[in-house]
Amino acid sequence: MWFGHPGGFGYGMMGGFGFLMMILLIVVFVAVVLMLTRRATGIGPERHERRSKALDILDERYARGEIDADEYQRRRADLER
């Protein structure tokens, strides 16, 4: 009721912090959505590490002679998708 504004000073119930809290809430919401999306789709550093380990194992198996060149190429193509 100060200065003729129902919320006081014209900023509403929480003053200027209400606007900042709303921006913070939106930023946190967007961050959580992005994190969940990346985790669900497998995009990110974790996926690269898993793929890299799988390719390393495949390279080792080929080097030891456990798999032939055709199987190596086929499996490598599957992993690189």
C-alpha positions as a Python dict, from the first residue, in 0.01 Angstrom:
ca = {
    (1, 'M'): (0, 0, 0),
    (2, 'W'): (299, 228, -5),
    (3, 'F'): (314, 494, -272),
    (4, 'G'): (-29, 395, -399),
    (5, 'H'): (70, 43, -513),
    (6, 'P'): (-113, -256, -368),
    (7, 'G'): (205, -466, -329),
    (8, 'G'): (423, -191, -190),
    (9, 'F'): (679, -2, -395),
    (10, 'G'): (524, -142, -715),
    (11, 'Y'): (721, -468, -715),
    (12, 'G'): (458, -707, -591),
    (13, 'M'): (460, -920, -283),
    (14, 'M'): (830, -1016, -272),
    (15, 'G'): (974, -696, -407),
    (16, 'G'): (1235, -723, -682),
    (17, 'F'): (1333, -1071, -569),
    (18, 'G'): (1013, -1225, -706),
    (19, 'F'): (1132, -1162, -1061),
    (20, 'L'): (1478, -1305, -986),
    (21, 'M'): (1328, -1612, -822),
    (22, 'M'): (1109, -1674, -1126),
    (23, 'I'): (1412, -1655, -1358),
    (24, 'L'): (1605, -1890, -1128),
    (25, 'L'): (1315, -2134, -1127),
    (26, 'I'): (1299, -2133, -1508),
    (27, 'V'): (1676, -2188, -1538),
    (28, 'V'): (1665, -2482, -1294),
    (29, 'F'): (1367, -2633, -1478),
    (30, 'V'): (1542, -2608, -1817),
    (31, 'A'): (1862, -2758, -1670),
    (32, 'V'): (1674, -3055, -1526),
    (33, 'V'): (1491, -3116, -1855),
    (34, 'L'): (1819, -3104, -2051),
    (35, 'M'): (1989, -3339, -1805),
    (36, 'L'): (1706, -3592, -1821),
    (37, 'T'): (1693, -3570, -2201),
    (38, 'R'): (2067, -3627, -2234),
    (39, 'R'): (2052, -3921, -1994),
    (40, 'A'): (1752, -4078, -2173),
    (41, 'T'): (1904, -4042, -2521),
    (42, 'G'): (2253, -4143, -2415),
    (43, 'I'): (2409, -3825, -2552),
    (44, 'G'): (2703, -3697, -2356),
    (45, 'P'): (3042, -3801, -2225),
    (46, 'E'): (2915, -4125, -2072),
    (47, 'R'): (2808, -4259, -2410),
    (48, 'H'): (3144, -4168, -2565),
    (49, 'E'): (3331, -4349, -2289),
    (50, 'R'): (3121, -4664, -2329),
    (51, 'R'): (3166, -4658, -2708),
    (52, 'S'): (3539, -4598, -2674),
    (53, 'K'): (3577, -4894, -2437),
    (54, 'A'): (3379, -5118, -2670),
    (55, 'L'): (3594, -5018, -2967),
    (56, 'D'): (3910, -5080, -2763),
    (57, 'I'): (3792, -5430, -2676),
    (58, 'L'): (3700, -5496, -3038),
    (59, 'D'): (4045, -5378, -3152),
    (60, 'E'): (4212, -5606, -2899),
    (61, 'R'): (4007, -5908, -3006),
    (62, 'Y'): (4097, -5844, -3371),
    (63, 'A'): (4465, -5800, -3283),
    (64, 'R'): (4467, -6130, -3093),
    (65, 'G'): (4305, -6306, -3387),
    (66, 'E'): (3983, -6395, -3206),
    (67, 'I'): (3772, -6245, -3487),
    (68, 'D'): (3835, -6214, -3859),
    (69, 'A'): (3840, -5894, -4067),
    (70, 'D'): (3479, -5927, -4189),
    (71, 'E'): (3340, -5968, -3838),
    (72, 'Y'): (3562, -5685, -3715),
    (73, 'Q'): (3433, -5445, -3982),
    (74, 'R'): (3071, -5544, -3921),
    (75, 'R'): (3094, -5499, -3545),
    (76, 'R'): (3285, -5174, -3578),
    (77, 'A'): (3017, -5037, -3809),
    (78, 'D'): (2751, -5135, -3554),
    (79, 'L'): (2938, -4958, -3274),
    (80, 'E'): (2998, -4640, -3472),
    (81, 'R'): (2628, -4580, -3538),
}
